[in-house]
Amino acid sequence: HAVVGGVMGSGIAAAGFAAVNWGVMGSIAASWVISPLLGGLIAAVFLAIIKTTIIYQEDKIAAARRWLPFLIAIMAGSFAAYLVSTGLGQVIHLSGTSILVTGVVSFAISWVGAHYYIARRAVGLENRNQSLRILFSLPLIFAAALLSFAHGANDVANAIGPVAAIVQVAHSSEVTAAVSIPLWVMVIGALGISFGLVLFGAKLIRMVGEQITKLNPMRAFCVALSAALTVIVASAFGMPVSSTHIAVGAVFGVGFFREWYTTNSSRRRRYMERKNAAFRSARAQNGATVEPDATADFDAVPASAEETRRRRL
């Protein structure tokens, strides 16, 4: 936002308001509003799929073996199609059909590989949410890496744009519509984002990852994947969006949907009734209060009305 505003402000100072392409500015400003909402919506859809097909199933591990490879394949196929269209697209011309075929092939290969990985990783795991967190840990790392790639493709490009224009003017002594981008300028941007993350990123990581809403590996996977897909689509259309705002929008979407689903889902209600009945049965058989395991499924532990209100707040 600051980069685009700075470019606009310097243009107005140099040549007046007529120097600004207000149509382009309007579309950019609209993307700043639309993209976080889109990121939140996509994240909520992914979380809905995970909750419906995996978390609230009788056999969570079997459901994860069936559906998690599909989610991983979506991530890989989307990334491959984007990489081919924007990366190789700078070297060779590819038709839309070729890009689609590349995405589908990557989807299929990733689905097969993920299927074998998840099947092997799931051996011996208990039927509980803690086990799902183990299965989602590696996919979450890849989703976060994909989001980082998308962030570099968009936000770093925003910052390097004015620098590239300055270098072009300094070398040619004239303002041109097309700006060539030297490799050393892009290297500076890459080093800048890397050092910035290492030195000053920890505080923002804690803010987004912990303080907006409660995240676990499944929800974080939805956030990273939806934010990456949203940024990738924006980058493909050349829209300078904010990866940070989209990620925060995705976190909000996950938190909002989680609260709505907890309150309104009949599937979750039936699941909780079965879990609570099993819990009460275990207490009755032992003839004493059965304390739940600290690592047990959070949603499966019966809570008082006061405790439920506290958790909701």
Summary of the structure (lengths in Angstrom):
residues: 313
radius of gyration: 23.7
end to end distance: 32.3
largest distance: 87.6
contacts: 926
relative contact order: 0.13
helix: 81%
strand: 0%
